[in-house]
Amino acid sequence: MKNSVRAFAPATVANVCCGFDVLGFAVDHPGDEVVLTLNDSREVSIAQIIGDGGRLPREAGKNTAGVAVQSYLQAIGEQVGVEIELFKNLPLGSGMGSSAASGVAALVAINHLMGNRLTRKELVPFAMEAERIACGSAHADNVAPSLMGGFVLIRDYQPLDVVKIDVKLELYCTLVHPHIEVKTSDSRRVLRPIVSLRDAVTQSGNIAGLMLGLTQSDYALIARSLKDVIAEPVRSAFIPGFETVRSAAIQAGGLGCGISGSGPTLFALSSQMDIAERVAKAMQHEFANHQLKTDVVISKLNLEGAKII
């Protein structure tokens, strides 16, 4: 077995408007990286974290990368020492799956060092436990696409049923990250515990339409379905200018626009790269009207997921 390995896990967009906690997809970049090195200590430790500004815990049991490795080793019955170096390329609290990427990269690395004993789908529960440490909820809509690539549906959580969607068309994602932070715990706290029957029916129709649009190459159906009547109406209060930015993205040719994960990053999907670039400029312009600086990423869908470098 190798003694050391470096792995990369991509950013992700969770929820994708109508798919709250059940849908996500991966993008090519940016993403987090880890270097895992085996030793004789029989303990998991965090050697260093680069890029977090000193904000993330250095204790393995409180860090998503450390928790992911610990839970994996316990499951396979191995007691080996592991030193983790974490390189945070994703901003914290951005809504791009930052905590998920750290845990996923560490899982792919330790699985590789242990001879790839588990499949990517089998790694999902360990990544979910790492998410529980980060935000108090063991959801899979970031970790599953980061592990598996492409669009992923979490059909159910008990028992866990994860399905990779066979997307039949070209899609380009525009990610615009305004320079504010939204904590996942805060954005989950404002959600309504009970939704109306009308909203449940509308949301079900939209997610079914989105699934069909993705698998049947129907851009118009995707555009009609990228609407959320449950989470975004309350979460958008955390993002200045949300409505005008979303409208600008659609007017510039985007198929749809919504909150990436818990925000504040907004995503838009487009059918062509030049449209995605035009959408990015329109969204940045509207955020600037609200005195917010932004970072922009334009990427194709990442069909591969996390990888060994």
ABEGO torsion letter per residue (X at the ends): XBABBBBBBBBBBBGGGABBGABBBBBAOBBBBBBBBBBAAGBBBBABBBGAGGABBABAAABAAAAAAAAAAAAAGBBBBBBBBBBBABBBGAGAGAAAAAAAAAAAAAAAAAGGABBAAAAAAAAAAAAAAAAGBBBAAAAAAAAAEEBBBBABAOBBBBBBBBBABBBBBBBBBBBBBBBAAAAAAABBABBBAAAAAAAAAAAAAAAAAAAAGBAAAAAAABBBAAAAAAAAAABBGAAAAAAAAAAAGBABBBBBEAOABBBBBBABAAAAAAAAAAAAAAAAAAGBBBBBBBBBBBAAEBBBX
